[in-house]
Amino acid sequence: MLNWTPYPLFEDSSDFYPSYIASDRQGVWIILADGGVAARSKDDGATWQGITLPAQVNTIDTNRLGVWIAVEDENICRSADGGLTWSLVPHAMNSIKAIHCSPNGTWIASGSGIWRSVDDGLTWQNVTPAVFHETSYGVATDGNGVWIATSRYNYQGFIYRSVDDGLNWTGHPVGESGSWLWTVFYGTDGVWLLVDYSNYEGQSCLRSSDNGISWSPVASMAQNMYGLRFATDGRGHWIGVENSNIHESYDNAATFTVKSYGDEAEPPQFSVGIATNSAGLWMIPLGYEGRVFISGGMQRFWGEYVNSVEVA
């Protein structure tokens, strides 16, 4: 398993509570925090600067071409300059849950269904399929026309699958009765992972190796894991984080090995995010600690954090 080292994001990180993280895989990383603030690095985490967004957000993604979009509830914040400056985007959605950027459009899962933007988040269209039920909690693509969205109906988790870039969808139940499908992740070679709130007892993990047609539990992943999130390098290496545990797979999510930090004197509390640049660097925000767990070794220089756009 990888070795990890905690680093402060700033010389004084006591007021910075990191949560979600994303990378454009070209050197830029952004870590969201409470209160509409964030940390940005343009050199793969060697230095960090504080930035301010116009609203509270908890999820972020990028098209890897300079556009970043961050969302939460009724808020959509957009940056077209690599995350330096931000503006609010008008829209008609409610209860936004997830965002996914791809070369074939940007998609949002929300309480008002599935919405799509073809202009990098400037305008949005409701493309909720007729077969859809209730709120959507997650959406992702394999980049080759297959999309999967998650939802829930009559106390049963549902997935909705499209093989023509969202033009047509089919839906069917997945998981046990009482399941609540949450986030969905794509890896490579037709492998997907679903995070499932089963019977409100915690989170379990479901895997598909046939591009989302059939799903089965990942036997090596324990039940009752809260806050489970994944990242993958697209070459079969997956890492999942929850509570004080790191789950790692080198066989395209078929099996995982867990490393627990829960027995430490001051165990880290991982946030709801993990990201990689697909070149060996991985980062996990540490909630309520103002630090980030880094694997991939580097020399670090600290910037200064302030409640405005600031740079070291």
C-alpha positions, 0 to 999 in steps of 0.5 A: 500500500502507499505511504501517506504523510499529513501536511498543513495547507498553510502556515496557519490552517487552524480556521480552514476545514477542508472537504472535497478535492479535485485535480485537473491532472495538469498540476492544478488542485482545488480543495473546498472548505466551509464558508465558500473558501478554498485552497488552490495549488498550481504546482501539484501541491507544492504551494497553496493559495487561498481563494474565495467563492461567491457561495457555499459549495461542497463538490467540484469538478473540472473539464481539465481545460481551465473551467472548474464548476463547484456546486451545493444545494442551489449554488453553482459557482463557475471559474473559467481561469483555472479556479482563480476567480469565480461567479455564480451561474443562474439555473432552475435546479434544486438540491444539487447533489453531484457534478461530472464534467466530460468532453461531451458535456457537463452533467448535474444530479439534483433533486430536479433530476439530471441536467446537462450543459454543453457550454461548460456550465454557462447554461443548463437544460433538463434532460431527465429521462422519462423513466427517472424516479425522484432525486438523483444523487450521482452521475458519471461517464466512461467518456465513450458514451456510457452514462450512469445516474443513481436515484431511489424509488419506493425504498429501493436504489435505482440506476439509470444507464445510457449508452448513447451519451444521454439520449436514451436511458434504461432504469432498473433496481440495484442492491437490497430493499432499502438501499439508497444508491449515492455516488458512482465512479468509473475506472477503466475496462468497463468497471464501475463502483457504486456507493450504497446506503443499505438500509440506512446502516452505513455504506457498502460498495457495489461493482460492475465489470460489464459497463453497468449492466450487472452489479455485485458487492465488493466482498473485501469492502466492509459494511457500515462505512460512512463518507466513502469516496473513491478515486482511480488513476484509470489504470486499475489502481483505486483508493477509497477513503472513509472515517480513518480508513484507506481502502486500496486496490491494484486489480481494478476494484476487484479486491481492496486492502484496508489500512486503518489509522483509527488506533492512532493517538490522534486518528485523522478524520478524512473528508469526503474527497480524494483525488489523483493526478494519474501520475502517482500523486494522491491527496486526501483532505483531513477534515477539521485539521487544515491539512492534507494527506499526500502520497507521492512525495514532494518538497513543500513550501507553504503559502498564506491563507486569507479570506480573499483571493491571496497568493504566496 
